């Protein structure tokens, strides 16, 4: 499904789709293998940061605030 207005596949992708394509178990395994698991409790856990960074990559032409929306 491609967004009719922009014609961009990235616009048709949601965070829910990212979570289905990259399940939490896969993200956790990648984080553990990279050795970047958080040591302190933060407002945004490492899993959410991974999904946010994937979204930033998909929508690289937009600012962080717009990607968060």
PyMOL Python script that loads the backbone (N, CA, C, O; Angstrom):
from pymol import cmd

cmd.read_pdbstr("""\
ATOM      1  N   UNK A   1       0.846  -1.179   0.000  1.00  0.00           N
ATOM      2  CA  UNK A   1       0.000   0.000   0.000  1.00  0.00           C
ATOM      3  C   UNK A   1       0.889   1.239   0.000  1.00  0.00           C
ATOM      4  O   UNK A   1       1.764   1.372   0.855  1.00  0.00           O
ATOM      5  N   UNK A   2       0.677   2.122  -0.928  1.00  0.00           N
ATOM      6  CA  UNK A   2       1.450   3.351  -1.039  1.00  0.00           C
ATOM      7  C   UNK A   2       0.526   4.525  -0.816  1.00  0.00           C
ATOM      8  O   UNK A   2      -0.589   4.560  -1.337  1.00  0.00           O
ATOM      9  N   UNK A   3       0.992   5.485  -0.041  1.00  0.00           N
ATOM     10  CA  UNK A   3       0.223   6.686   0.236  1.00  0.00           C
ATOM     11  C   UNK A   3      -0.076   7.408  -1.072  1.00  0.00           C
ATOM     12  O   UNK A   3       0.844   7.704  -1.835  1.00  0.00           O
ATOM     13  N   UNK A   4      -1.324   7.689  -1.338  1.00  0.00           N
ATOM     14  CA  UNK A   4      -1.725   8.304  -2.595  1.00  0.00           C
ATOM     15  C   UNK A   4      -1.200   9.722  -2.766  1.00  0.00           C
ATOM     16  O   UNK A   4      -0.861  10.126  -3.879  1.00  0.00           O
ATOM     17  N   UNK A   5      -1.129  10.482  -1.680  1.00  0.00           N
ATOM     18  CA  UNK A   5      -0.721  11.882  -1.761  1.00  0.00           C
ATOM     19  C   UNK A   5       0.746  12.022  -2.137  1.00  0.00           C
ATOM     20  O   UNK A   5       1.081  12.781  -3.046  1.00  0.00           O
ATOM     21  N   UNK A   6       1.628  11.299  -1.446  1.00  0.00           N
ATOM     22  CA  UNK A   6       3.062  11.459  -1.696  1.00  0.00           C
ATOM     23  C   UNK A   6       3.624  10.367  -2.587  1.00  0.00           C
ATOM     24  O   UNK A   6       4.681  10.540  -3.195  1.00  0.00           O
ATOM     25  N   UNK A   7       2.923   9.244  -2.667  1.00  0.00           N
ATOM     26  CA  UNK A   7       3.414   8.145  -3.461  1.00  0.00           C
ATOM     27  C   UNK A   7       4.586   7.412  -2.828  1.00  0.00           C
ATOM     28  O   UNK A   7       5.231   6.595  -3.486  1.00  0.00           O
ATOM     29  N   UNK A   8       4.871   7.690  -1.564  1.00  0.00           N
ATOM     30  CA  UNK A   8       6.023   7.117  -0.883  1.00  0.00           C
ATOM     31  C   UNK A   8       5.620   5.900  -0.071  1.00  0.00           C
ATOM     32  O   UNK A   8       4.650   5.933   0.685  1.00  0.00           O
ATOM     33  N   UNK A   9       6.383   4.818  -0.238  1.00  0.00           N
ATOM     34  CA  UNK A   9       6.145   3.636   0.570  1.00  0.00           C
ATOM     35  C   UNK A   9       6.371   3.933   2.044  1.00  0.00           C
ATOM     36  O   UNK A   9       5.650   3.415   2.897  1.00  0.00           O
ATOM     37  N   UNK A  10       7.360   4.760   2.352  1.00  0.00           N
ATOM     38  CA  UNK A  10       7.658   5.102   3.746  1.00  0.00           C
ATOM     39  C   UNK A  10       6.462   5.748   4.428  1.00  0.00           C
ATOM     40  O   UNK A  10       6.257   5.549   5.626  1.00  0.00           O
ATOM     41  N   UNK A  11       5.669   6.518   3.688  1.00  0.00           N
ATOM     42  CA  UNK A  11       4.501   7.159   4.287  1.00  0.00           C
ATOM     43  C   UNK A  11       3.410   6.163   4.648  1.00  0.00           C
ATOM     44  O   UNK A  11       2.552   6.455   5.481  1.00  0.00           O
ATOM     45  N   UNK A  12       3.439   4.995   4.029  1.00  0.00           N
ATOM     46  CA  UNK A  12       2.429   3.980   4.312  1.00  0.00           C
ATOM     47  C   UNK A  12       2.844   3.070   5.467  1.00  0.00           C
ATOM     48  O   UNK A  12       2.041   2.257   5.927  1.00  0.00           O
ATOM     49  N   UNK A  13       4.069   3.191   5.935  1.00  0.00           N
ATOM     50  CA  UNK A  13       4.586   2.343   7.005  1.00  0.00           C
ATOM     51  C   UNK A  13       4.273   2.974   8.354  1.00  0.00           C
ATOM     52  O   UNK A  13       4.431   4.181   8.535  1.00  0.00           O
ATOM     53  N   UNK A  14       3.833   2.161   9.288  1.00  0.00           N
ATOM     54  CA  UNK A  14       3.554   2.646  10.635  1.00  0.00           C
ATOM     55  C   UNK A  14       4.508   1.991  11.619  1.00  0.00           C
ATOM     56  O   UNK A  14       5.191   1.024  11.282  1.00  0.00           O
ATOM     57  N   UNK A  15       4.551   2.516  12.828  1.00  0.00           N
ATOM     58  CA  UNK A  15       5.393   1.928  13.870  1.00  0.00           C
ATOM     59  C   UNK A  15       4.917   0.514  14.191  1.00  0.00           C
ATOM     60  O   UNK A  15       5.719  -0.341  14.566  1.00  0.00           O
ATOM     61  N   UNK A  16       3.627   0.269  14.045  1.00  0.00           N
ATOM     62  CA  UNK A  16       3.100  -1.080  14.266  1.00  0.00           C
ATOM     63  C   UNK A  16       3.676  -2.076  13.277  1.00  0.00           C
ATOM     64  O   UNK A  16       3.982  -3.214  13.635  1.00  0.00           O
ATOM     65  N   UNK A  17       3.822  -1.645  12.030  1.00  0.00           N
ATOM     66  CA  UNK A  17       4.424  -2.514  11.023  1.00  0.00           C
ATOM     67  C   UNK A  17       5.894  -2.764  11.340  1.00  0.00           C
ATOM     68  O   UNK A  17       6.373  -3.889  11.196  1.00  0.00           O
ATOM     69  N   UNK A  18       6.609  -1.736  11.766  1.00  0.00           N
ATOM     70  CA  UNK A  18       8.011  -1.916  12.160  1.00  0.00           C
ATOM     71  C   UNK A  18       8.116  -2.936  13.290  1.00  0.00           C
ATOM     72  O   UNK A  18       9.013  -3.780  13.292  1.00  0.00           O
ATOM     73  N   UNK A  19       7.200  -2.854  14.245  1.00  0.00           N
ATOM     74  CA  UNK A  19       7.225  -3.782  15.382  1.00  0.00           C
ATOM     75  C   UNK A  19       6.898  -5.210  14.943  1.00  0.00           C
ATOM     76  O   UNK A  19       7.379  -6.164  15.555  1.00  0.00           O
ATOM     77  N   UNK A  20       6.091  -5.373  13.897  1.00  0.00           N
ATOM     78  CA  UNK A  20       5.799  -6.716  13.388  1.00  0.00           C
ATOM     79  C   UNK A  20       6.972  -7.271  12.589  1.00  0.00           C
ATOM     80  O   UNK A  20       7.282  -8.459  12.672  1.00  0.00           O
ATOM     81  N   UNK A  21       7.617  -6.410  11.821  1.00  0.00           N
ATOM     82  CA  UNK A  21       8.752  -6.850  11.003  1.00  0.00           C
ATOM     83  C   UNK A  21       9.966  -7.127  11.881  1.00  0.00           C
ATOM     84  O   UNK A  21      10.710  -8.079  11.646  1.00  0.00           O
ATOM     85  N   UNK A  22      10.158  -6.282  12.898  1.00  0.00           N
ATOM     86  CA  UNK A  22      11.264  -6.428  13.847  1.00  0.00           C
ATOM     87  C   UNK A  22      10.676  -6.643  15.238  1.00  0.00           C
ATOM     88  O   UNK A  22      10.594  -5.698  16.022  1.00  0.00           O
ATOM     89  N   UNK A  23      10.262  -7.877  15.561  1.00  0.00           N
ATOM     90  CA  UNK A  23       9.643  -8.131  16.872  1.00  0.00           C
ATOM     91  C   UNK A  23      10.590  -7.800  18.027  1.00  0.00           C
ATOM     92  O   UNK A  23      11.808  -7.752  17.851  1.00  0.00           O
ATOM     93  N   UNK A  24      10.024  -7.577  19.184  1.00  0.00           N
ATOM     94  CA  UNK A  24      10.799  -7.197  20.371  1.00  0.00           C
ATOM     95  C   UNK A  24      11.916  -8.200  20.650  1.00  0.00           C
ATOM     96  O   UNK A  24      13.005  -7.811  21.073  1.00  0.00           O
ATOM     97  N   UNK A  25      11.658  -9.478  20.418  1.00  0.00           N
ATOM     98  CA  UNK A  25      12.694 -10.487  20.674  1.00  0.00           C
ATOM     99  C   UNK A  25      13.899 -10.297  19.758  1.00  0.00           C
ATOM    100  O   UNK A  25      15.036 -10.501  20.182  1.00  0.00           O
ATOM    101  N   UNK A  26      13.661  -9.910  18.511  1.00  0.00           N
ATOM    102  CA  UNK A  26      14.748  -9.664  17.553  1.00  0.00           C
ATOM    103  C   UNK A  26      15.521  -8.410  17.949  1.00  0.00           C
ATOM    104  O   UNK A  26      16.751  -8.386  17.898  1.00  0.00           O
ATOM    105  N   UNK A  27      14.791  -7.372  18.343  1.00  0.00           N
ATOM    106  CA  UNK A  27      15.431  -6.126  18.781  1.00  0.00           C
ATOM    107  C   UNK A  27      16.277  -6.395  20.025  1.00  0.00           C
ATOM    108  O   UNK A  27      17.419  -5.944  20.109  1.00  0.00           O
ATOM    109  N   UNK A  28      15.719  -7.129  20.989  1.00  0.00           N
ATOM    110  CA  UNK A  28      16.462  -7.450  22.215  1.00  0.00           C
ATOM    111  C   UNK A  28      17.744  -8.228  21.915  1.00  0.00           C
ATOM    112  O   UNK A  28      18.795  -7.962  22.498  1.00  0.00           O
ATOM    113  N   UNK A  29      17.642  -9.190  21.000  1.00  0.00           N
ATOM    114  CA  UNK A  29      18.826  -9.974  20.645  1.00  0.00           C
ATOM    115  C   UNK A  29      19.894  -9.085  19.996  1.00  0.00           C
ATOM    116  O   UNK A  29      21.078  -9.213  20.308  1.00  0.00           O
ATOM    117  N   UNK A  30      19.486  -8.197  19.106  1.00  0.00           N
ATOM    118  CA  UNK A  30      20.439  -7.289  18.449  1.00  0.00           C
ATOM    119  C   UNK A  30      21.088  -6.353  19.458  1.00  0.00           C
ATOM    120  O   UNK A  30      22.292  -6.102  19.392  1.00  0.00           O
ATOM    121  N   UNK A  31      20.303  -5.841  20.383  1.00  0.00           N
ATOM    122  CA  UNK A  31      20.814  -4.936  21.421  1.00  0.00           C
ATOM    123  C   UNK A  31      21.819  -5.676  22.302  1.00  0.00           C
ATOM    124  O   UNK A  31      22.889  -5.151  22.611  1.00  0.00           O
ATOM    125  N   UNK A  32      21.469  -6.891  22.702  1.00  0.00           N
ATOM    126  CA  UNK A  32      22.368  -7.674  23.560  1.00  0.00           C
ATOM    127  C   UNK A  32      23.661  -8.029  22.832  1.00  0.00           C
ATOM    128  O   UNK A  32      24.742  -7.958  23.417  1.00  0.00           O
ATOM    129  N   UNK A  33      23.557  -8.409  21.562  1.00  0.00           N
ATOM    130  CA  UNK A  33      24.759  -8.738  20.786  1.00  0.00           C
ATOM    131  C   UNK A  33      25.668  -7.527  20.602  1.00  0.00           C
ATOM    132  O   UNK A  33      26.893  -7.652  20.592  1.00  0.00           O
ATOM    133  N   UNK A  34      25.056  -6.364  20.459  1.00  0.00           N
ATOM    134  CA  UNK A  34      25.844  -5.135  20.291  1.00  0.00           C
ATOM    135  C   UNK A  34      26.392  -4.632  21.622  1.00  0.00           C
ATOM    136  O   UNK A  34      27.290  -3.790  21.650  1.00  0.00           O
ATOM    137  N   UNK A  35      25.846  -5.152  22.735  1.00  0.00           N
ATOM    138  CA  UNK A  35      26.307  -4.738  24.062  1.00  0.00           C
ATOM    139  C   UNK A  35      25.918  -3.316  24.419  1.00  0.00           C
ATOM    140  O   UNK A  35      26.672  -2.601  25.078  1.00  0.00           O
ATOM    141  N   UNK A  36      24.735  -2.912  23.978  1.00  0.00           N
ATOM    142  CA  UNK A  36      24.311  -1.528  24.227  1.00  0.00           C
ATOM    143  C   UNK A  36      23.045  -1.433  25.081  1.00  0.00           C
ATOM    144  O   UNK A  36      22.335  -0.428  25.047  1.00  0.00           O
ATOM    145  N   UNK A  37      22.777  -2.486  25.840  1.00  0.00           N
ATOM    146  CA  UNK A  37      21.604  -2.455  26.722  1.00  0.00           C
ATOM    147  C   UNK A  37      21.787  -1.361  27.762  1.00  0.00           C
ATOM    148  O   UNK A  37      22.886  -1.163  28.279  1.00  0.00           O
ATOM    149  N   UNK A  38      20.696  -0.645  28.067  1.00  0.00           N
ATOM    150  CA  UNK A  38      20.794   0.440  29.044  1.00  0.00           C
ATOM    151  C   UNK A  38      21.118  -0.114  30.426  1.00  0.00           C
ATOM    152  O   UNK A  38      20.698  -1.213  30.790  1.00  0.00           O
ATOM    153  N   UNK A  39      21.858   0.657  31.171  1.00  0.00           N
ATOM    154  CA  UNK A  39      22.211   0.255  32.539  1.00  0.00           C
ATOM    155  C   UNK A  39      21.336   0.971  33.560  1.00  0.00           C
ATOM    156  O   UNK A  39      21.204   0.534  34.703  1.00  0.00           O
ATOM    157  N   UNK A  40      20.752   2.061  33.132  1.00  0.00           N
ATOM    158  CA  UNK A  40      19.851   2.830  33.984  1.00  0.00           C
ATOM    159  C   UNK A  40      18.477   2.852  33.339  1.00  0.00           C
ATOM    160  O   UNK A  40      18.354   2.722  32.121  1.00  0.00           O
ATOM    161  N   UNK A  41      17.442   3.016  34.155  1.00  0.00           N
ATOM    162  CA  UNK A  41      16.097   3.157  33.607  1.00  0.00           C
ATOM    163  C   UNK A  41      15.952   4.552  33.030  1.00  0.00           C
ATOM    164  O   UNK A  41      16.144   5.545  33.732  1.00  0.00           O
ATOM    165  N   UNK A  42      15.621   4.627  31.778  1.00  0.00           N
ATOM    166  CA  UNK A  42      15.442   5.898  31.080  1.00  0.00           C
ATOM    167  C   UNK A  42      13.985   6.062  30.697  1.00  0.00           C
ATOM    168  O   UNK A  42      13.197   5.119  30.767  1.00  0.00           O
ATOM    169  N   UNK A  43      13.638   7.281  30.290  1.00  0.00           N
ATOM    170  CA  UNK A  43      12.264   7.514  29.863  1.00  0.00           C
ATOM    171  C   UNK A  43      11.926   6.732  28.604  1.00  0.00           C
ATOM    172  O   UNK A  43      10.802   6.255  28.448  1.00  0.00           O
ATOM    173  N   UNK A  44      12.896   6.598  27.707  1.00  0.00           N
ATOM    174  CA  UNK A  44      12.688   5.801  26.503  1.00  0.00           C
ATOM    175  C   UNK A  44      13.590   4.579  26.546  1.00  0.00           C
ATOM    176  O   UNK A  44      14.810   4.709  26.455  1.00  0.00           O
ATOM    177  N   UNK A  45      13.008   3.395  26.682  1.00  0.00           N
ATOM    178  CA  UNK A  45      13.824   2.186  26.715  1.00  0.00           C
ATOM    179  C   UNK A  45      14.505   1.953  25.363  1.00  0.00           C
ATOM    180  O   UNK A  45      14.101   2.516  24.345  1.00  0.00           O
ATOM    181  N   UNK A  46      15.524   1.131  25.374  1.00  0.00           N
ATOM    182  CA  UNK A  46      16.330   0.885  24.188  1.00  0.00           C
ATOM    183  C   UNK A  46      15.483   0.361  23.028  1.00  0.00           C
ATOM    184  O   UNK A  46      15.741   0.723  21.880  1.00  0.00           O
ATOM    185  N   UNK A  47      14.496  -0.467  23.286  1.00  0.00           N
ATOM    186  CA  UNK A  47      13.627  -0.963  22.213  1.00  0.00           C
ATOM    187  C   UNK A  47      12.940   0.183  21.480  1.00  0.00           C
ATOM    188  O   UNK A  47      12.892   0.198  20.250  1.00  0.00           O
ATOM    189  N   UNK A  48      12.415   1.129  22.227  1.00  0.00           N
ATOM    190  CA  UNK A  48      11.739   2.271  21.597  1.00  0.00           C
ATOM    191  C   UNK A  48      12.722   3.110  20.789  1.00  0.00           C
ATOM    192  O   UNK A  48      12.369   3.638  19.735  1.00  0.00           O
ATOM    193  N   UNK A  49      13.933   3.231  21.271  1.00  0.00           N
ATOM    194  CA  UNK A  49      14.948   3.983  20.530  1.00  0.00           C
ATOM    195  C   UNK A  49      15.290   3.290  19.211  1.00  0.00           C
ATOM    196  O   UNK A  49      15.524   3.960  18.205  1.00  0.00           O
ATOM    197  N   UNK A  50      15.323   1.959  19.206  1.00  0.00           N
ATOM    198  CA  UNK A  50      15.586   1.222  17.970  1.00  0.00           C
ATOM    199  C   UNK A  50      14.471   1.492  16.964  1.00  0.00           C
ATOM    200  O   UNK A  50      14.748   1.771  15.798  1.00  0.00           O
ATOM    201  N   UNK A  51      13.213   1.412  17.400  1.00  0.00           N
ATOM    202  CA  UNK A  51      12.096   1.683  16.491  1.00  0.00           C
ATOM    203  C   UNK A  51      12.122   3.138  16.011  1.00  0.00           C
ATOM    204  O   UNK A  51      11.825   3.412  14.848  1.00  0.00           O
ATOM    205  N   UNK A  52      12.471   4.055  16.888  1.00  0.00           N
ATOM    206  CA  UNK A  52      12.564   5.470  16.506  1.00  0.00           C
ATOM    207  C   UNK A  52      13.664   5.659  15.456  1.00  0.00           C
ATOM    208  O   UNK A  52      13.467   6.382  14.479  1.00  0.00           O
ATOM    209  N   UNK A  53      14.808   5.020  15.650  1.00  0.00           N
ATOM    210  CA  UNK A  53      15.899   5.155  14.678  1.00  0.00           C
ATOM    211  C   UNK A  53      15.525   4.532  13.339  1.00  0.00           C
ATOM    212  O   UNK A  53      15.885   5.068  12.291  1.00  0.00           O
ATOM    213  N   UNK A  54      14.808   3.408  13.354  1.00  0.00           N
ATOM    214  CA  UNK A  54      14.331   2.831  12.097  1.00  0.00           C
ATOM    215  C   UNK A  54      13.380   3.795  11.390  1.00  0.00           C
ATOM    216  O   UNK A  54      13.442   3.963  10.172  1.00  0.00           O
ATOM    217  N   UNK A  55      12.503   4.421  12.165  1.00  0.00           N
ATOM    218  CA  UNK A  55      11.572   5.391  11.584  1.00  0.00           C
ATOM    219  C   UNK A  55      12.328   6.604  11.039  1.00  0.00           C
ATOM    220  O   UNK A  55      11.970   7.130   9.986  1.00  0.00           O
ATOM    221  N   UNK A  56      13.363   7.048  11.742  1.00  0.00           N
ATOM    222  CA  UNK A  56      14.179   8.178  11.249  1.00  0.00           C
ATOM    223  C   UNK A  56      14.830   7.823   9.924  1.00  0.00           C
ATOM    224  O   UNK A  56      14.962   8.674   9.044  1.00  0.00           O
ATOM    225  N   UNK A  57      15.237   6.569   9.781  1.00  0.00           N
ATOM    226  CA  UNK A  57      15.839   6.129   8.523  1.00  0.00           C
ATOM    227  C   UNK A  57      14.795   6.131   7.406  1.00  0.00           C
ATOM    228  O   UNK A  57      15.072   6.562   6.287  1.00  0.00           O
ATOM    229  N   UNK A  58      13.593   5.645   7.722  1.00  0.00           N
ATOM    230  CA  UNK A  58      12.540   5.620   6.704  1.00  0.00           C
ATOM    231  C   UNK A  58      12.127   7.019   6.268  1.00  0.00           C
ATOM    232  O   UNK A  58      11.893   7.270   5.086  1.00  0.00           O
ATOM    233  N   UNK A  59      12.042   7.917   7.229  1.00  0.00           N
ATOM    234  CA  UNK A  59      11.617   9.283   6.945  1.00  0.00           C
ATOM    235  C   UNK A  59      12.781  10.243   7.130  1.00  0.00           C
ATOM    236  O   UNK A  59      12.678  11.216   7.877  1.00  0.00           O
ATOM    237  N   UNK A  60      13.881   9.970   6.455  1.00  0.00           N
ATOM    238  CA  UNK A  60      15.110  10.757   6.633  1.00  0.00           C
ATOM    239  C   UNK A  60      14.975  12.194   6.135  1.00  0.00           C
ATOM    240  O   UNK A  60      15.801  13.042   6.472  1.00  0.00           O
ATOM    241  N   UNK A  61      13.966  12.472   5.354  1.00  0.00           N
ATOM    242  CA  UNK A  61      13.764  13.829   4.843  1.00  0.00           C
ATOM    243  C   UNK A  61      12.967  14.705   5.812  1.00  0.00           C
ATOM    244  O   UNK A  61      12.667  15.857   5.501  1.00  0.00           O
ATOM    245  N   UNK A  62      12.627  14.168   6.975  1.00  0.00           N
ATOM    246  CA  UNK A  62      11.821  14.910   7.958  1.00  0.00           C
ATOM    247  C   UNK A  62      12.586  15.067   9.255  1.00  0.00           C
ATOM    248  O   UNK A  62      13.514  14.306   9.528  1.00  0.00           O
ATOM    249  N   UNK A  63      12.213  16.024  10.035  1.00  0.00           N
ATOM    250  CA  UNK A  63      12.847  16.246  11.338  1.00  0.00           C
ATOM    251  C   UNK A  63      12.366  15.240  12.369  1.00  0.00           C
ATOM    252  O   UNK A  63      11.383  14.527  12.167  1.00  0.00           O
ATOM    253  N   UNK A  64      13.096  15.205  13.488  1.00  0.00           N
ATOM    254  CA  UNK A  64      12.775  14.248  14.559  1.00  0.00           C
ATOM    255  C   UNK A  64      11.346  14.400  15.060  1.00  0.00           C
ATOM    256  O   UNK A  64      10.650  13.405  15.261  1.00  0.00           O
ATOM    257  N   UNK A  65      10.904  15.636  15.262  1.00  0.00           N
ATOM    258  CA  UNK A  65       9.560  15.861  15.796  1.00  0.00           C
ATOM    259  C   UNK A  65       8.495  15.329  14.845  1.00  0.00           C
ATOM    260  O   UNK A  65       7.493  14.764  15.284  1.00  0.00           O
ATOM    261  N   UNK A  66       8.707  15.507  13.566  1.00  0.00           N
ATOM    262  CA  UNK A  66       7.734  15.014  12.588  1.00  0.00           C
ATOM    263  C   UNK A  66       7.735  13.487  12.534  1.00  0.00           C
ATOM    264  O   UNK A  66       6.684  12.868  12.367  1.00  0.00           O
ATOM    265  N   UNK A  67       8.910  12.885  12.674  1.00  0.00           N
ATOM    266  CA  UNK A  67       8.989  11.425  12.704  1.00  0.00           C
ATOM    267  C   UNK A  67       8.249  10.889  13.938  1.00  0.00           C
ATOM    268  O   UNK A  67       7.548   9.881  13.845  1.00  0.00           O
ATOM    269  N   UNK A  68       8.396  11.544  15.074  1.00  0.00           N
ATOM    270  CA  UNK A  68       7.695  11.121  16.288  1.00  0.00           C
ATOM    271  C   UNK A  68       6.178  11.169  16.118  1.00  0.00           C
ATOM    272  O   UNK A  68       5.458  10.321  16.645  1.00  0.00           O
ATOM    273  N   UNK A  69       5.706  12.161  15.383  1.00  0.00           N
ATOM    274  CA  UNK A  69       4.270  12.262  15.129  1.00  0.00           C
ATOM    275  C   UNK A  69       3.798  11.093  14.312  1.00  0.00           C
ATOM    276  O   UNK A  69       2.612  11.001  13.994  1.00  0.00           O
TER     277      UNK A  69
END
""", "prot")
cmd.dss("prot")
cmd.show_as("cartoon", "prot")
cmd.util.cbc("prot")
cmd.orient("prot")
